[in-house]
Structure formats: C-alpha cells, structure tokens
Amino acid sequence: MQVSRPVQRLSFGAGAVTSGGRTLPEEVAVALSFNGSTQAVMMATPEDLIDFAYGFALTEGIATPAEIESVEVVELPKGVDVQIWLQPQAEARLARRRRTMTGPVGCGLCGIDRLDEAVRKMAPVAKSSFTLGPSQVIQAIAALRDAQPLHDATRAVHAAGFWSHGLLVAREDVGRHNALDKLVGAMVRTGTQPDGAILLTSRVSIDMVQKVAALGAPMLIAVSAPTAHAVTMADEAGITLIALAKQDRFEVFTHSDRLIPETADVA
C-alpha cells in the first residue's frame, strides 16, 4: 500500500496562479485487533504497521512484546486490519479493561470510559546514567530533521526518533501518537534498550509522556511546547523533559541533572 501520492492543485502567489501537483501522504483507517476483537481504529500512514502493533500494545498497557504471539497485516477495501494475537494471560488482562478507541489522528485518548485512564499514574522509569550536553541536544534534534523522508516529500507528517550515541531509529506517521508507537514497536522488536532520548516533532501532551514512560526512556526531547500536566507527569515519572528544541536553543522543564556542562559531555 502506497504511503503518498501526487495530487493536482492551484498555487496562488506573487500575483500569479500556476497549476501543478504536490505529493501528499496517504491517511487510511487502521484497525488494531487483538485476538479477533477490534480495540482501536486510528487514521494512520500505512507503513511500519507491525511496529505500530507492538508499540501500541506496550504503550497502552495491553501486552508486552513477549506476550504477542503473532501479528498479521490484512489489507481491506476500506483500510487495514492489523491482527494481533496474544497469549492467554494478556488476553485475560485486556478483557478486564476492554474499551473501544475510535478517533482521528489528533486525539490520543479517544474512547476511554474512565477519567482515571486519561491520567493514569505511570511507574517511574528505571534509574539511568544517561546524560547529554547542550550541543548534543541540538545535534539530536537536527539528526531527526534529517531522517524524515516522507515529511521532506509531503510536509505533512510527524516523526519520532531514538537517540543514544547517535540517532538509532526513526519512524513517521500522519499522527504524532502513531509515530511514537511505531518507534516504540521498532525498538522492542529489535531489542533496542531505551536508555537514551526519545525525540518528537510534536507538542508534548500527557499521553505522549505516558507512552515514553511505558517504554522506560529517561529523556524526552520535543520541538514544540509541553502542556502543564505533561510537565507534572514527566517529573513524577523521572523523565527529563526538554522542549522547544530548535537549532540554537531549548528549554528544560524536569530533571535537569541529566543535562551536563559541555566540558563533561558524555552520551
């Protein structure tokens, strides 16, 4: 299934009107089904969907990678059904908290049926010796900018990446939550340890912090601002939250002890 395609458009500017094409990302309905029952339907970019399945299962507290028996991606006339089969203990746990989440890419909490699910308390991340110097923060976010081929072609998707001694992996999607879930899935499938920094091209809301905490990464760097509640949650979870990261500046909101002077930079 293609992830982008050219469309025709008119361009207005400088007193002239021109016709031509522009490449835009595809956005399709992706159902995430666990043991034959749909758990979520998200509008997403139709690539890296096995990563998406593993990441969503982990960050939503449905199953660990070891509890997933198989994943099959089935293309349908109106979308894609990602069929995930769980071991019995995970299926029983899911049955106790079954909910349906159907929503657009801009929403990360659609369909939950209890307020405490929206603000669920996350266990603190494991203690980590991971640190970055200011120049490395800038280097990391610049590396993510250079690892977004779909964004370069369309200017219409988000990205998430993982930095530890360099950018190790990145994923893209029309949805910011989906991009992060795909990244998490890629990491757990390859056994990549989360002792590093998660990089985001989006704002930081509480659900993004929850997903990073579920992975266990000690640092989160984003190009946009966080919400106030996201800052509180990152602080409670022991995550260093760096936001508004640009080419020459950034702001640190929590656990600044992981940001070290340039003279002692250690990645």
VOBA-1610 file (N, C-alpha, C; in pm, whole numbers, padded with zeros to 5 digits, always signed):
BEGIN
Met+00085-00120+00000Met+00000+00000+00000Met+00089+00124+00000Gln+00061+00218-00091Gln+00145+00336-00103Gln+00125+00430+00015Val+00232+00503+00050Val+00227+00592+00166Val+00208+00738+00125Ser+00221+00769-00003Ser+00198+00905-00051Ser+00162+00899-00199Arg+00104+01007-00250Arg+00071+01013-00393Arg+00059+01158-00436Pro+00081+01187-00564Pro+00068+01324-00613Pro-00078+01361-00635Val-00113+01484-00604Val-00246+01538-00632Val-00230+01670-00705Gln-00331+01707-00783Gln-00328+01832-00856Gln-00375+01946-00768Arg-00316+02065-00785Arg-00359+02182-00711Arg-00324+02309-00787Leu-00388+02419-00748Leu-00355+02551-00799Leu-00272+02624-00697Ser-00168+02694-00739Ser-00082+02769-00649Ser-00099+02919-00675Phe-00133+02993-00569Phe-00151+03137-00577Phe-00035+03206-00506Gly+00026+03304-00568Gly+00136+03376-00506Gly+00207+03466-00604Ala+00262+03577-00551Ala+00338+03672-00632Ala+00257+03721-00752Gly+00126+03736-00730Gly+00041+03789-00836Gly+00015+03695-00950Ala+00045+03566-00931Ala+00026+03470-01039Ala-00042+03344-00987Val-00107+03273-01076Val-00170+03146-01045Val-00110+03040-01136Thr-00058+02932-01076Thr+00000+02824-01155Thr-00064+02692-01115Ser-00068+02601-01208Ser-00122+02468-01179Ser-00008+02368-01172Gly-00031+02259-01105Gly+00072+02157-01093Gly+00032+02053-00990Gly+00127+01977-00945Gly+00100+01871-00850Gly+00177+01888-00721Arg+00131+01822-00618Arg+00200+01817-00489Arg+00185+01677-00433Thr+00294+01623-00377Thr+00289+01492-00315Thr+00236+01505-00173Leu+00135+01426-00140Leu+00072+01429-00008Leu+00071+01288+00053Pro+00076+01280+00186Pro+00076+01148+00249Pro-00061+01083+00245Glu-00062+00952+00236Glu-00187+00878+00248Glu-00228+00872+00396Glu-00357+00867+00418Glu-00415+00856+00553Glu-00526+00753+00544Val-00507+00637+00606Val-00605+00529+00594Val-00649+00484+00733Ala-00765+00420+00736Ala-00815+00364+00861Ala-00740+00236+00892Val-00678+00233+01009Val-00603+00114+01053Val-00668+00062+01181Ala-00722-00057+01172Ala-00782-00123+01289Ala-00676-00208+01358Leu-00668-00195+01489Leu-00580-00279+01569Leu-00668-00379+01643Ser-00661-00504+01601Ser-00748-00608+01655Ser-00667-00706+01738Phe-00716-00732+01859Phe-00647-00824+01949Phe-00733-00948+01969Asn-00677-01063+01932Asn-00745-01192+01942Asn-00884-01187+01879Gly-00891-01122+01762Gly-01013-01121+01684Gly-01112-01012+01715Ser-01083-00926+01813Ser-01174-00818+01851Ser-01103-00683+01836Thr-01167-00589+01766Thr-01105-00460+01741Thr-01096-00378+01869Gln-00976-00330+01897Gln-00951-00248+02015Gln-00944-00100+01979Ala-00891-00068+01861Ala-00875+00073+01823Ala-00881+00084+01672Val-00935+00195+01624Val-00930+00229+01483Val-00869+00368+01473Met-00752+00377+01411Met-00680+00503+01400Met-00660+00539+01254Met-00662+00668+01224Met-00622+00713+01091Met-00469+00725+01093Ala-00404+00654+01002Ala-00258+00642+01010Ala-00197+00629+00871Thr-00066+00646+00867Thr+00012+00622+00746Thr+00034+00471+00733Pro+00002+00411+00617Pro+00006+00265+00606Pro+00145+00208+00582Glu+00236+00230+00674Glu+00367+00167+00670Glu+00413+00140+00813Asp+00506+00047+00829Asp+00559+00008+00961Asp+00446-00032+01055Leu+00348-00106+01003Leu+00230-00137+01083Leu+00255-00248+01184Ile+00352-00334+01160Ile+00386-00433+01263Ile+00452-00363+01381Asp+00540-00266+01352Asp+00596-00184+01459Asp+00483-00115+01537Phe+00385-00062+01464Phe+00271+00006+01525Phe+00200-00087+01622Ala+00178-00211+01581Ala+00108-00307+01667Ala+00184-00332+01797Tyr+00314-00357+01787Tyr+00393-00384+01907Tyr+00400-00261+01998Gly+00419-00144+01937Gly+00430-00023+02017Gly+00300+00013+02085Phe+00188+00006+02013Phe+00057+00036+02072Phe+00026-00059+02186Ala+00053-00188+02166Ala+00025-00286+02271Ala+00101-00254+02399Leu+00228-00215+02385Leu+00310-00186+02503Leu+00270-00054+02567Thr+00258+00054+02488Thr+00235+00185+02548Thr+00093+00201+02602Glu-00001+00119+02555Glu-00137+00123+02608Glu-00158+00022+02721Gly-00052-00048+02759Gly-00061-00143+02869Gly-00138-00269+02836Ile-00147-00302+02707Ile-00223-00420+02666Ile-00139-00547+02677Ala-00016-00541+02629Ala+00069-00660+02629Ala+00215-00620+02615Thr+00301-00700+02672Thr+00444-00685+02649Thr+00480-00755+02518Pro+00596-00725+02461Pro+00635-00795+02337Pro+00635-00946+02351Ala+00675-00996+02469Ala+00680-01141+02489Ala+00542-01204+02491Glu+00438-01124+02516Glu+00302-01177+02522Glu+00232-01173+02387Ile+00300-01124+02283Ile+00243-01121+02149Ile+00289-01245+02073Glu+00194-01325+02030Glu+00227-01449+01960Glu+00250-01425+01811Ser+00170-01338+01749Ser+00186-01313+01606Ser+00114-01185+01569Val+00156-01126+01456Val+00091-01007+01400Val+00077-01028+01250Glu-00042-01001+01199Glu-00067-01011+01055Glu-00134-00884+01008Val-00083-00827+00899Val-00140-00706+00840Val-00227-00747+00721Val-00357-00718+00730Val-00453-00758+00627Val-00510-00633+00561Glu-00484-00617+00432Glu-00538-00503+00358Glu-00682-00532+00317Leu-00770-00435+00343Leu-00911-00446+00313Leu-00951-00332+00219Pro-01069-00341+00157Pro-01109-00234+00063Pro-01113-00095+00125Lys-01148-00086+00253Lys-01161+00046+00315Lys-01053+00076+00418Gly-00948-00003+00422Gly-00843+00023+00519Gly-00757-00099+00543Val-00701-00107+00663Val-00610-00215+00701Val-00651-00268+00837Asp-00652-00399+00850Asp-00677-00463+00979Asp-00547-00527+01026Val-00492-00476+01136Val-00371-00533+01194Val-00415-00630+01303Gln-00398-00757+01277Gln-00448-00861+01365Gln-00337-00910+01457Ile-00352-00882+01586Ile-00252-00918+01687Ile-00309-01030+01773Trp-00231-01134+01790Trp-00275-01249+01870Trp-00190-01257+01996Leu-00259-01259+02110Leu-00195-01251+02240Leu-00196-01385+02312Gln-00102-01400+02403Gln-00102-01515+02492Gln-00219-01502+02591Pro-00263-01613+02650Pro-00384-01611+02733Pro-00380-01509+02847Gln-00266-01492+02913Gln-00262-01400+03027Gln-00285-01256+02983Ala-00234-01220+02865Ala-00257-01085+02815Ala-00400-01067+02769Glu-00457-01169+02707Glu-00596-01162+02663Glu-00689-01145+02783Ala-00662-01216+02891Ala-00745-01204+03011Ala-00733-01065+03071Arg-00613-01009+03072Arg-00593-00874+03124Arg-00667-00772+03039Leu-00661-00790+02907Leu-00730-00698+02818Leu-00881-00707+02836Ala-00933-00827+02857Ala-01077-00844+02875Ala-01127-00767+02996Arg-01042-00754+03097Arg-01083-00682+03218Arg-01088-00532+03198Arg-01021-00482+03098Arg-01017-00337+03076Arg-01056-00299+02933Arg-01133-00388+02871Arg-01171-00368+02731Arg-01240-00234+02709Arg-01193-00166+02610Arg-01258-00042+02570Arg-01241-00027+02420Thr-01321+00056+02358Thr-01308+00083+02216Thr-01258+00224+02199Met-01155+00240+02118Met-01098+00371+02090Met-01109+00396+01941Thr-01198+00485+01899Thr-01212+00520+01759Thr-01200+00670+01748Gly-01097+00720+01678Gly-01079+00863+01675Gly-00982+00907+01569Pro-00971+01038+01546Pro-00881+01093+01446Pro-00738+01095+01496Val-00646+01130+01405Val-00505+01126+01440Val-00467+01228+01546Gly-00547+01333+01564Gly-00511+01436+01660Gly-00544+01401+01803Cys-00609+01287+01825Cys-00656+01253+01959Cys-00586+01128+02008Gly-00531+01135+02128Gly-00464+01018+02182Gly-00540+00950+02293Leu-00658+01003+02330Leu-00733+00945+02441Leu-00877+00918+02403Cys-00906+00899+02274Cys-01043+00881+02229Cys-01100+00749+02279Gly-01222+00753+02330Gly-01294+00632+02361Gly-01273+00575+02500Ile-01189+00634+02582Ile-01172+00580+02717Ile-01298+00606+02798Asp-01326+00517+02893Asp-01453+00527+02964Asp-01438+00565+03111Arg-01316+00595+03157Arg-01299+00640+03295Arg-01195+00750+03298Leu-01219+00852+03382Leu-01126+00964+03391Leu-00988+00919+03437Asp-00982+00819+03524Asp-00851+00779+03576Asp-00767+00710+03468Glu-00828+00665+03357Glu-00749+00611+03248Glu-00676+00721+03174Ala-00739+00841+03170Ala-00676+00952+03099Ala-00552+01002+03170Val-00552+00996+03302Val-00440+01050+03380Val-00376+00940+03465Arg-00373+00818+03409Arg-00320+00705+03486Arg-00177+00732+03529Lys-00146+00700+03652Lys-00014+00723+03708Lys+00082+00618+03655Met+00197+00664+03607Met+00296+00574+03550Met+00405+00544+03652Ala+00455+00422+03648Ala+00568+00388+03734Ala+00690+00466+03688Pro+00772+00515+03781Pro+00893+00589+03742Pro+00983+00504+03653Val+01053+00569+03561Val+01147+00497+03476Val+01264+00451+03561Ala+01333+00349+03514Ala+01447+00296+03588Ala+01557+00401+03597Lys+01634+00397+03704Lys+01745+00490+03718Lys+01842+00472+03602Ser+01893+00584+03552Ser+01978+00580+03435Ser+02093+00678+03451Ser+02206+00642+03395Ser+02323+00731+03393Ser+02330+00811+03264Phe+02228+00800+03179Phe+02229+00869+03051Phe+02227+01020+03071Thr+02317+01089+03003Thr+02325+01235+03008Thr+02354+01290+02869Leu+02321+01415+02849Leu+02355+01486+02727Leu+02404+01625+02760Gly+02495+01676+02679Gly+02534+01816+02688Gly+02446+01899+02596Pro+02443+02030+02614Pro+02359+02116+02530Pro+02382+02098+02381Ser+02506+02086+02339Ser+02531+02071+02196Ser+02477+01938+02144Gln+02476+01835+02229Gln+02423+01706+02187Gln+02271+01709+02173Val+02204+01788+02256Val+02060+01805+02241Val+02029+01864+02104Ile+02102+01969+02068Ile+02084+02033+01938Ile+02118+01935+01825Gln+02224+01858+01844Gln+02265+01760+01743Gln+02158+01653+01725Ala+02098+01609+01835Ala+01996+01504+01828Ala+01873+01550+01751Ile+01824+01670+01782Ile+01703+01716+01715Ile+01731+01747+01569Ala+01856+01789+01536Ala+01893+01811+01397Ala+01899+01678+01321Ala+01945+01573+01388Ala+01952+01442+01324Ala+01812+01391+01290Leu+01714+01418+01377Leu+01578+01377+01347Leu+01523+01451+01226Arg+01557+01579+01214Arg+01512+01655+01096Arg+01565+01593+00968Asp+01682+01532+00973Asp+01743+01475+00854Asp+01698+01331+00828Ala+01608+01278+00911Ala+01566+01138+00898Ala+01416+01128+00874Gln+01362+01222+00794Gln+01218+01227+00770Gln+01190+01233+00619Pro+01214+01124+00547Pro+01192+01129+00401Pro+01048+01157+00362Leu+00951+01103+00435Leu+00811+01127+00400Leu+00773+01272+00427His+00822+01328+00537His+00797+01469+00564His+00863+01557+00458Asp+00984+01522+00418Asp+01053+01601+00316Asp+00973+01604+00186Ala+00904+01493+00155Ala+00827+01485+00031Ala+00691+01551+00042Thr+00633+01552+00165Thr+00494+01596+00179Thr+00472+01716+00271Arg+00561+01739+00365Arg+00545+01844+00466Arg+00418+01826+00548Ala+00380+01700+00573Ala+00250+01678+00637Ala+00249+01562+00736Val+00366+01521+00787Val+00368+01409+00881Val+00458+01442+01000His+00438+01367+01107His+00520+01377+01228His+00628+01269+01228Ala+00725+01287+01315Ala+00830+01186+01330Ala+00864+01168+01477Ala+00913+01050+01509Ala+00966+01019+01642Ala+01095+00942+01622Gly+01195+00970+01704Gly+01323+00903+01691Gly+01382+00868+01826Phe+01485+00784+01823Phe+01555+00745+01946Phe+01703+00774+01931Trp+01758+00848+02027Trp+01897+00891+02025Trp+01974+00830+02141Ser+02081+00762+02109Ser+02175+00713+02209Ser+02305+00684+02134His+02405+00769+02155His+02528+00760+02075His+02494+00775+01926Gly+02402+00864+01895Gly+02357+00885+01758Gly+02210+00848+01743Leu+02152+00885+01630Leu+02013+00851+01602Leu+02007+00706+01555Leu+01944+00621+01635Leu+01943+00478+01606Leu+01824+00435+01521Val+01711+00500+01538Val+01591+00461+01462Val+01494+00578+01461Ala+01414+00589+01355Ala+01310+00692+01346Ala+01191+00635+01270Arg+01073+00685+01301Arg+00952+00646+01233Arg+00866+00769+01206Glu+00783+00763+01098Glu+00698+00875+01060Glu+00552+00831+01049Asp+00461+00926+01069Asp+00319+00898+01053Asp+00243+01030+01050Val+00124+01029+00990Val+00040+01149+00993Val-00005+01182+01135Gly-00005+01085+01224Gly-00042+01108+01363Gly+00079+01106+01454Arg+00088+01202+01545Arg+00204+01208+01635Arg+00208+01089+01730His+00091+01045+01779His+00088+00928+01866His+00129+00802+01790Asn+00082+00792+01665Asn+00117+00676+01584Asn+00266+00669+01557Ala+00327+00785+01527Ala+00471+00787+01502Ala+00548+00737+01624Leu+00506+00779+01743Leu+00573+00734+01865Leu+00551+00585+01889Asp+00429+00538+01869Asp+00403+00395+01886Asp+00485+00312+01788Lys+00497+00359+01663Lys+00578+00287+01564Lys+00725+00282+01607Leu+00773+00393+01662Leu+00911+00396+01711Leu+00930+00296+01824Val+00838+00298+01921Val+00847+00205+02035Val+00846+00061+01984Gly+00756+00032+01890Gly+00749-00103+01835Gly+00877-00144+01766Ala+00936-00053+01689Ala+01063-00084+01622Ala+01172-00113+01724Met+01173-00039+01833Met+01275-00060+01935Met+01259-00193+02005Val+01138-00226+02047Val+01121-00351+02122Val+01139-00473+02031Arg+01105-00459+01904Arg+01121-00572+01812Arg+01268-00602+01785Thr+01353-00499+01791Thr+01496-00519+01765Thr+01577-00530+01893Gly+01510-00526+02008Gly+01580-00536+02135Gly+01662-00414+02170Thr+01626-00298+02117Thr+01698-00173+02146Thr+01664-00126+02287Gln+01764-00115+02372Gln+01741-00072+02509Gln+01703+00077+02511Pro+01607+00116+02595Pro+01556+00254+02592Pro+01638+00354+02671Asp+01763+00323+02703Asp+01846+00413+02782Asp+01901+00523+02692Gly+01814+00621+02664Gly+01852+00730+02574Gly+01741+00832+02569Ala+01733+00905+02461Ala+01635+01014+02448Ala+01538+00985+02335Ile+01409+01000+02365Ile+01305+00997+02263Ile+01292+01137+02204Leu+01288+01146+02072Leu+01280+01274+02002Leu+01146+01284+01932Leu+01081+01401+01943Leu+00949+01420+01883Leu+00944+01550+01803Thr+00872+01547+01693Thr+00850+01669+01616Thr+00723+01742+01659Ser+00656+01692+01761Ser+00525+01744+01801Ser+00529+01809+01939Arg+00413+01861+01979Arg+00398+01907+02117Arg+00397+01786+02209Val+00411+01811+02339Val+00416+01703+02439Val+00293+01711+02526Ser+00203+01617+02509Ser+00084+01606+02593Ser+00103+01490+02691Ile+00008+01474+02784Ile+00027+01373+02887Ile+00035+01232+02829Asp-00042+01207+02722Asp-00040+01073+02664Asp+00094+01040+02599Met+00162+01142+02548Met+00296+01118+02491Met+00395+01083+02603Val+00384+01152+02716Val+00469+01121+02830Val+00439+00980+02881Gln+00311+00943+02886Gln+00274+00809+02930Gln+00338+00702+02842Lys+00340+00724+02712Lys+00399+00627+02621Lys+00550+00616+02641Val+00616+00730+02661Val+00760+00728+02685Val+00791+00658+02818Ala+00708+00683+02918Ala+00727+00617+03047Ala+00706+00467+03035Ala+00606+00425+02956Ala+00582+00282+02936Ala+00702+00214+02872Leu+00768+00285+02781Leu+00889+00232+02720Leu+01004+00228+02820Gly+01011+00329+02907Gly+01117+00334+03007Gly+01234+00424+02971Ala+01214+00515+02874Ala+01322+00606+02835Ala+01334+00719+02937Pro+01457+00758+02974Pro+01476+00860+03077Pro+01470+01003+03028Met+01466+01025+02895Met+01469+01162+02842Met+01377+01175+02722Leu+01311+01290+02714Leu+01220+01322+02604Leu+01253+01461+02553Ile+01281+01472+02423Ile+01315+01600+02360Ile+01215+01626+02249Ala+01151+01743+02252Ala+01050+01776+02152Ala+01075+01914+02094Val+01029+01934+01971Val+01048+02064+01907Val+00942+02165+01948Ser+00829+02118+02003Ser+00722+02207+02045Ser+00709+02207+02196Ala+00614+02284+02246Ala+00599+02301+02391Ala+00520+02186+02454Pro+00537+02166+02583Pro+00456+02067+02656Pro+00334+02134+02717Thr+00237+02054+02756Thr+00129+02104+02840Thr+00177+02105+02985Ala+00108+02181+03069Ala+00147+02187+03211Ala+00135+02051+03277His+00029+01978+03243His+00010+01847+03304His+00118+01749+03257Ala+00161+01763+03132Ala+00268+01677+03082Ala+00397+01698+03161Val+00424+01823+03198Val+00543+01853+03278Val+00532+01784+03414Thr+00416+01794+03476Thr+00396+01729+03606Thr+00416+01579+03596Met+00358+01519+03492Met+00369+01374+03476Met+00513+01332+03448Ala+00585+01407+03365Ala+00724+01374+03337Ala+00808+01383+03464Asp+00781+01483+03546Asp+00853+01498+03672Asp+00828+01377+03763Glu+00701+01337+03775Glu+00667+01223+03861Glu+00725+01092+03808Ala+00737+01082+03676Ala+00788+00958+03616Ala+00940+00954+03609Gly+01007+01062+03651Gly+01153+01064+03649Gly+01212+01086+03511Ile+01136+01150+03422Ile+01180+01174+03285Ile+01230+01317+03270Thr+01346+01333+03210Thr+01397+01465+03176Thr+01321+01514+03053Leu+01246+01623+03068Leu+01166+01677+02959Leu+01230+01803+02905Ile+01273+01796+02779Ile+01332+01909+02707Ile+01239+01941+02591Ala+01199+02067+02578Ala+01105+02104+02473Ala+01148+02234+02407Leu+01072+02272+02303Leu+01103+02391+02224Leu+01247+02386+02173Ala+01287+02266+02132Ala+01425+02245+02086Ala+01439+02291+01942Lys+01522+02390+01921Lys+01546+02447+01789Lys+01694+02434+01754Gln+01735+02502+01649Gln+01873+02492+01604Gln+01972+02552+01703Asp+01927+02646+01784Asp+02021+02715+01872Asp+01972+02732+02016Arg+01862+02667+02052Arg+01811+02685+02187Arg+01714+02572+02223Phe+01689+02556+02352Phe+01588+02463+02401Phe+01559+02498+02546Glu+01453+02440+02603Glu+01416+02464+02741Glu+01402+02331+02813Val+01454+02325+02937Val+01449+02205+03019Val+01345+02226+03129Phe+01249+02134+03141Phe+01139+02151+03235Phe+01148+02060+03357Thr+01209+01942+03343Thr+01216+01849+03456Thr+01351+01777+03455His+01394+01738+03574His+01514+01654+03592His+01632+01703+03510Ser+01669+01827+03534Ser+01777+01891+03458Ser+01914+01833+03492Asp+01922+01745+03591Asp+02051+01687+03628Asp+02109+01600+03516Arg+02025+01557+03422Arg+02078+01477+03310Arg+02137+01565+03201Leu+02126+01696+03214Leu+02190+01787+03120Leu+02319+01833+03183Ile+02430+01803+03120Ile+02562+01826+03181Ile+02637+01936+03106Pro+02734+02000+03171Pro+02814+02102+03105Pro+02887+02047+02984Glu+02911+02133+02886Glu+02980+02090+02764Glu+03116+02030+02791Thr+03183+02078+02893Thr+03318+02030+02923Thr+03318+01886+02972Ala+03196+01835+03007Ala+03187+01697+03057Ala+03089+01614+02976Asp+03068+01651+02849Asp+02971+01580+02766Asp+02998+01429+02764Val+02898+01353+02801Val+02905+01208+02792Val+02770+01160+02743Ala+02764+01094+02627Ala+02636+01048+02574Ala+02598+00912+02634
//
